[in-house]
Amino acid sequence: MGNGKVIRNTLKMDIDRNQTSGRKKEIKPDILREFQVSFFAMSRLVSFPWTYLEKDLESNTSSDLISNILKQTCLHSLCRKFPPSVRFRKLFLSELIKRQEAAGCDPLDELYDALAEVVGAEETTECYKSYLLPSGDAVSLLENVALISEGTTGLVTWDAALHLAEWALDHQQAFTGRTVLELGSGVGLTGITICRSCSPHRYVFSDCHPRVLQKLQNNVELNGLMEQTTPAVSVEELDWTVVTEEQIQQIRPDTIIAADVVYDPDLVESLVKLLSKILRCSSPEVLICSTIRNQETYSGFKQQLERAGISCRVITEPVSHVFPHNRASSVEMIQLYR
């Protein structure tokens, strides 16, 4: 059984058990889940629901809520298996202690024990981030701590990948029973989410950077996708500059997706040429999701599409907020067609 299946529904079950643990004042499960979701995705600490915690501590000197938050984060089995970075856990625990002490709450030995344990841990260049799905599953990914490392940005998850994954969860029928090719899969968040939730027939992850491909392969295996027969999953090297129409025809994709691949002007030309080949030899649905960091680069991409005879439609409908990420970022999703 895959690692993802092992932890199915345990997160929600743990919260339910905490609700019946004897505390007279009900702990809202959505608050516990919000702390949990933010913790495992290593969200910025300012985005946590600290205001609710402060209000609770003002009216109650018990440390029950902090204890339950601790159980759903640092003491949870998911943290033991796929821990966020040492630095992040130190900051999170220190923040909990600061707020507990400021409120004059009953001391909580487990909180100080958890901090002592993480203080003694060695910091590494890699850490796990886990993204909780509505089904109760978690997509756990080994990512680099640094945003840019080893000459690539492909070793971390970016906002466009999270947005595209949320769109997929809202439009599962767009992938059900289909062969999906993902360009520039990075560490695999979008694809693993689709494989877990949308029932594709086949899913092809692809990238060209050797280090990214290795981490992508590890994350696909980490989430148990290689252990199952449906969907059929593969991780393939796909160099946009040399890929042939024959290679595309062998995959025969019904749907092609890509997230955060329009950021480097030097790559845009080869991407547009690849998309032209794809649309020339087949008629898949093509979805590109981009964080617009440089308007000139993004406009140049659209202009090259137009010159290649490729039209685009901007997908404007909102997506459900499943994963914590920076929603102030300018993210645009387009559908391409001839």
Order of alpha helices (4+ residues) and beta strands (2+ residues): alpha-alpha-alpha-alpha-alpha-alpha-alpha-alpha-beta-beta-alpha-beta-alpha-beta-alpha-beta-alpha-beta-alpha-beta-alpha-beta-beta
